[in-house]
């Protein structure tokens, strides 16, 4: 299982995730930057990847029920909290990576993360 980085995720996430040992795929390798969210999540499904995004649309469990996807991680933070967000993302991946990320939504906010199922 790999992590698919949405277009809206800063490029440095690729380097950071790879340095932590994760297989990372860039969405731009599969579609254009103005792809609809529905197309984005479909690509993640096709690739059997966890979608990592900063797009808050994916945190809506009514539109994107976690049970229907391989895993969605939404990172929310203020610019001053970016380092905390990296630390929290790393911890969430250590705690949940692979099977515990399937069919869940993880929202990273600064120094906390929460998991939503359903």
Backbone as CSV, one residue per row, in Angstrom:
resi,resn,N_x,N_y,N_z,CA_x,CA_y,CA_z,C_x,C_y,C_z
1,UNK,0.855,-1.181,0.000,0.000,0.000,0.000,0.895,1.236,0.000
2,UNK,0.512,2.196,-0.805,1.285,3.434,-0.878,0.424,4.604,-0.401
3,UNK,1.062,5.753,-0.326,0.376,6.990,0.025,0.332,7.845,-1.231
4,UNK,-0.859,8.259,-1.607,-1.054,9.121,-2.770,-1.161,10.554,-2.283
5,UNK,-0.260,11.419,-2.751,-0.284,12.825,-2.367,-1.143,13.613,-3.332
6,UNK,-2.164,14.248,-2.792,-3.058,15.104,-3.571,-2.260,16.285,-4.120
7,UNK,-2.802,16.908,-5.159,-2.149,18.071,-5.775,-1.920,19.196,-4.774
8,UNK,-2.797,19.346,-3.818,-2.748,20.470,-2.884,-1.749,20.268,-1.747
9,UNK,-1.128,19.122,-1.658,-0.166,18.846,-0.593,1.205,19.375,-1.007
10,UNK,1.857,20.152,-0.133,3.187,20.663,-0.484,4.161,19.533,-0.827
11,UNK,5.011,19.789,-1.795,5.961,18.799,-2.321,6.878,18.237,-1.230
12,UNK,7.160,19.022,-0.199,8.068,18.540,0.845,7.529,17.307,1.561
13,UNK,6.220,17.088,1.529,5.650,15.889,2.143,6.180,14.627,1.467
14,UNK,6.385,14.698,0.177,6.920,13.532,-0.525,8.289,13.164,0.042
15,UNK,9.152,14.154,0.155,10.501,13.887,0.681,10.456,13.372,2.118
16,UNK,9.623,13.997,2.927,9.523,13.609,4.335,8.997,12.177,4.459
17,UNK,7.907,11.882,3.768,7.324,10.536,3.851,8.295,9.473,3.340
18,UNK,8.986,9.780,2.256,9.957,8.825,1.736,11.113,8.626,2.713
19,UNK,11.536,9.700,3.383,12.621,9.566,4.366,12.182,8.723,5.560
20,UNK,10.865,8.654,5.799,10.326,7.802,6.864,10.105,6.371,6.384
21,UNK,10.362,6.121,5.101,10.264,4.758,4.575,8.962,4.403,3.880
22,UNK,8.122,5.381,3.589,6.838,5.097,2.941,6.947,5.227,1.433
23,UNK,6.160,4.418,0.745,6.046,4.461,-0.714,5.062,5.586,-1.049
24,UNK,5.520,6.576,-1.802,4.708,7.759,-2.091,4.508,7.900,-3.587
25,UNK,3.268,8.147,-3.973,2.915,8.409,-5.364,2.302,9.791,-5.428
26,UNK,2.650,10.539,-6.463,2.093,11.879,-6.649,0.889,11.811,-7.576
27,UNK,-0.166,12.478,-7.189,-1.369,12.496,-8.015,-1.075,13.069,-9.389
28,UNK,-0.164,14.019,-9.471,0.143,14.644,-10.758,0.699,13.650,-11.777
29,UNK,1.142,12.487,-11.312,1.601,11.443,-12.232,0.426,10.727,-12.911
30,UNK,-0.804,10.978,-12.399,-1.972,10.233,-12.872,-3.091,11.100,-13.450
31,UNK,-3.083,12.397,-13.131,-4.152,13.273,-13.613,-3.700,14.725,-13.561
32,UNK,-4.504,15.592,-14.137,-4.159,17.016,-14.168,-4.536,17.702,-12.852
33,UNK,-3.967,18.880,-12.595,-4.178,19.567,-11.321,-5.614,19.983,-11.022
34,UNK,-6.453,20.093,-12.032,-7.827,20.532,-11.772,-8.817,19.354,-11.733
35,UNK,-8.300,18.169,-11.432,-9.158,16.989,-11.358,-10.188,17.143,-10.244
36,UNK,-11.382,16.648,-10.511,-12.439,16.665,-9.502,-12.076,15.732,-8.349
37,UNK,-12.629,16.042,-7.170,-12.377,15.211,-5.994,-12.788,13.759,-6.233
38,UNK,-13.872,13.562,-6.939,-14.337,12.206,-7.233,-13.286,11.438,-8.034
39,UNK,-12.644,12.116,-8.976,-11.590,11.478,-9.761,-10.352,11.205,-8.904
40,UNK,-10.057,12.122,-7.999,-8.898,11.966,-7.116,-9.061,10.713,-6.253
41,UNK,-10.200,10.576,-5.604,-10.411,9.419,-4.722,-10.480,8.126,-5.527
42,UNK,-10.982,8.204,-6.757,-11.025,7.016,-7.621,-9.608,6.548,-7.968
43,UNK,-8.718,7.483,-8.196,-7.318,7.124,-8.488,-6.687,6.475,-7.262
44,UNK,-6.954,7.022,-6.089,-6.430,6.415,-4.856,-6.917,4.977,-4.723
45,UNK,-8.193,4.750,-5.020,-8.763,3.401,-4.956,-8.081,2.474,-5.958
46,UNK,-7.938,2.958,-7.169,-7.329,2.149,-8.235,-5.902,1.739,-7.863
47,UNK,-5.183,2.654,-7.208,-3.792,2.394,-6.829,-3.669,1.661,-5.484
48,UNK,-4.814,1.405,-4.829,-4.808,0.803,-3.492,-3.961,1.657,-2.542
49,UNK,-4.177,2.971,-2.620,-3.382,3.919,-1.849,-4.223,4.665,-0.828
50,UNK,-3.549,5.101,0.202,-4.131,6.023,1.164,-4.014,7.407,0.541
51,UNK,-5.077,8.179,0.571,-5.027,9.542,0.053,-4.596,10.473,1.170
52,UNK,-3.535,11.239,0.936,-3.087,12.274,1.866,-3.383,13.612,1.221
53,UNK,-4.150,14.448,1.902,-4.611,15.698,1.322,-4.710,16.789,2.385
54,UNK,-4.799,18.015,1.936,-5.142,19.134,2.817,-6.510,19.682,2.426
55,UNK,-7.148,19.027,1.490,-8.467,19.417,1.000,-9.532,18.965,2.001
56,UNK,-10.150,19.915,2.669,-11.122,19.616,3.716,-12.382,18.923,3.180
57,UNK,-12.626,18.985,1.878,-13.783,18.287,1.308,-13.747,16.799,1.661
58,UNK,-12.548,16.230,1.719,-12.417,14.799,1.992,-12.685,14.446,3.453
59,UNK,-12.817,15.441,4.319,-13.140,15.162,5.720,-14.644,15.042,5.947
60,UNK,-15.428,15.268,4.903,-16.878,15.137,4.996,-17.247,13.667,4.823
61,UNK,-17.601,13.011,5.940,-17.867,11.572,5.871,-19.188,11.230,5.190
62,UNK,-20.018,12.232,4.963,-21.245,11.976,4.200,-20.928,11.864,2.713
63,UNK,-20.029,12.728,2.237,-19.627,12.674,0.830,-18.595,11.579,0.565
64,UNK,-17.721,11.348,1.541,-16.645,10.356,1.401,-16.637,9.435,2.621
65,UNK,-17.608,8.517,2.687,-17.672,7.612,3.836,-16.389,6.777,3.926
66,UNK,-15.685,6.847,5.032,-14.405,6.132,5.137,-14.488,4.647,4.803
67,UNK,-15.615,4.006,5.101,-15.751,2.564,4.851,-15.640,2.209,3.373
68,UNK,-15.790,3.212,2.504,-15.750,2.962,1.063,-14.365,3.135,0.445
69,UNK,-13.363,3.503,1.259,-12.050,3.860,0.707,-10.914,3.153,1.444
70,UNK,-9.751,3.182,0.819,-8.563,2.535,1.389,-7.991,3.302,2.569
71,UNK,-8.404,4.534,2.725,-7.919,5.379,3.814,-7.736,6.798,3.315
72,UNK,-8.121,7.745,4.143,-7.979,9.159,3.812,-7.332,9.839,5.010
73,UNK,-6.288,10.596,4.760,-5.661,11.414,5.795,-5.773,12.862,5.354
74,UNK,-6.402,13.671,6.195,-6.529,15.105,5.934,-5.659,15.827,6.949
75,UNK,-4.742,16.647,6.457,-3.852,17.402,7.332,-4.334,18.846,7.383
76,UNK,-4.641,19.305,8.603,-5.081,20.690,8.841,-4.124,21.324,9.827
77,UNK,-3.571,22.455,9.475,-2.681,23.138,10.408,-2.463,24.574,9.958
78,UNK,-2.070,25.398,10.896,-1.641,26.765,10.598,-0.157,26.700,10.250
79,UNK,0.324,27.676,9.505,1.723,27.666,9.066,2.694,27.506,10.244
80,UNK,2.390,28.110,11.367,3.273,28.017,12.533,3.260,26.632,13.174
81,UNK,2.271,25.815,12.848,2.145,24.470,13.425,2.648,23.373,12.491
82,UNK,3.264,23.739,11.395,3.630,22.734,10.402,4.543,21.650,10.971
83,UNK,5.533,22.025,11.755,6.428,21.022,12.335,5.674,20.079,13.257
84,UNK,4.737,20.616,14.040,3.899,19.772,14.896,3.058,18.821,14.053
85,UNK,2.552,19.324,12.933,1.747,18.485,12.046,2.579,17.329,11.494
86,UNK,3.838,17.580,11.161,4.711,16.502,10.672,4.900,15.440,11.752
87,UNK,5.146,15.878,12.972,5.341,14.946,14.080,4.070,14.121,14.304
88,UNK,2.918,14.788,14.275,1.651,14.103,14.487,1.343,13.143,13.346
89,UNK,1.628,13.555,12.123,1.441,12.665,10.973,2.302,11.420,11.126
90,UNK,3.545,11.617,11.498,4.443,10.470,11.677,3.893,9.525,12.741
91,UNK,3.412,10.069,13.848,2.867,9.227,14.908,1.616,8.483,14.441
92,UNK,0.744,9.181,13.720,-0.469,8.535,13.206,-0.109,7.387,12.269
93,UNK,0.873,7.598,11.415,1.285,6.537,10.491,1.911,5.370,11.242
94,UNK,2.700,5.661,12.253,3.282,4.581,13.066,2.197,3.791,13.785
95,UNK,1.205,4.491,14.295,0.123,3.848,15.035,-0.827,3.061,14.135
96,UNK,-1.065,3.563,12.930,-2.170,3.047,12.124,-1.792,2.434,10.784
97,UNK,-0.567,2.618,10.311,-0.253,2.295,8.925,-0.629,0.872,8.543
98,UNK,-1.096,0.770,7.370,-1.581,-0.429,6.695,-3.007,-0.747,7.096
99,UNK,-3.232,-1.823,7.798,-4.600,-2.303,8.017,-5.454,-1.356,8.861
100,UNK,-4.865,-0.681,9.833,-5.661,0.217,10.671,-6.038,1.514,9.954
101,UNK,-5.418,1.777,8.813,-5.782,2.960,8.021,-6.861,2.655,6.995
102,UNK,-7.064,1.396,6.709,-8.090,1.028,5.727,-9.471,1.390,6.276
103,UNK,-10.238,2.019,5.411,-11.636,2.338,5.716,-11.803,3.309,6.886
104,UNK,-10.798,4.206,7.067,-10.924,5.244,8.093,-10.515,6.601,7.520
105,UNK,-10.964,7.621,8.202,-10.542,8.994,7.941,-9.706,9.414,9.131
106,UNK,-8.523,9.927,8.859,-7.665,10.457,9.913,-7.512,11.947,9.649
107,UNK,-7.815,12.743,10.665,-7.652,14.192,10.550,-6.524,14.600,11.482
108,UNK,-5.483,15.180,10.894,-4.317,15.654,11.633,-4.511,17.139,11.900
109,UNK,-4.464,17.547,13.157,-4.580,18.963,13.507,-3.475,19.300,14.490
110,UNK,-2.441,19.943,13.996,-1.340,20.323,14.885,-0.776,19.117,15.601
111,UNK,-0.911,19.092,16.925,-0.306,18.003,17.688,-1.278,16.879,18.044
112,UNK,-2.426,16.829,17.389,-3.409,15.775,17.645,-3.889,15.154,16.339
113,UNK,-4.352,13.947,16.438,-5.054,13.343,15.310,-6.269,12.602,15.841
114,UNK,-7.271,12.519,14.977,-8.461,11.754,15.347,-8.822,10.829,14.180
115,UNK,-9.411,9.716,14.538,-9.769,8.696,13.561,-11.291,8.611,13.528
116,UNK,-11.825,8.643,12.318,-13.267,8.488,12.130,-13.513,7.270,11.265
117,UNK,-14.434,6.467,11.691,-14.812,5.269,10.934,-16.238,5.460,10.430
118,UNK,-16.635,4.641,9.512,-18.037,4.725,9.098,-18.269,4.809,7.647
